[in-house]
Amino acid sequence: MTINELIERLEEYREEIGGDTEVRLMTQENWPFENSIRGLCSGREISESGDSDNDQDNSESDADASVVYIVEQDQLGYGTKRAWDVARK
């Protein structure tokens, strides 16, 4: 999904249910969890952060600069597998 596609879909939901609606992240289709969103970052920002002393592994230094990541915060509870069936593409 591209930034433009994400914005387009979010704009559709804003028109349907309002702009103050909370956005959450549903993860792990086989054992679904619902998560709050901490924020966004780009692969470039990850690579440029460069604090390798605090890295738990080196995969962060290889982040794709052309990708924007939605970063989860807290697990809020269990999700539902039906989310994958009804997700708008």
Residue pairs with C-beta under 8 A, 6 or more apart in sequence:
3 68
9 88
10 23
12 88
13 21
14 21
23 37
24 34
24 35
24 36
24 37
24 76
25 34
25 35
25 36
25 37
25 70
25 72
26 32
26 33
26 34
26 35
26 79
26 80
26 83
27 33
27 35
27 72
27 79
28 79
29 81
29 84
30 81
32 78
32 79
32 80
32 81
32 83
33 75
33 77
33 78
33 79
34 75
34 76
34 77
34 78
34 79
35 72
35 73
35 74
35 75
35 76
36 72
36 73
36 74
36 76
37 70
37 71
37 72
37 73
38 71
38 72
38 73
39 71
40 68
40 69
40 70
40 71
41 68
41 69
41 71
42 65
42 67
42 68
42 69
43 63
43 64
43 65
43 66
43 67
43 68
43 69
44 63
44 65
46 60
46 61
46 63
46 69
47 60
47 61
47 62
47 63
47 65
49 60
50 61
52 58
52 61
55 61
63 69
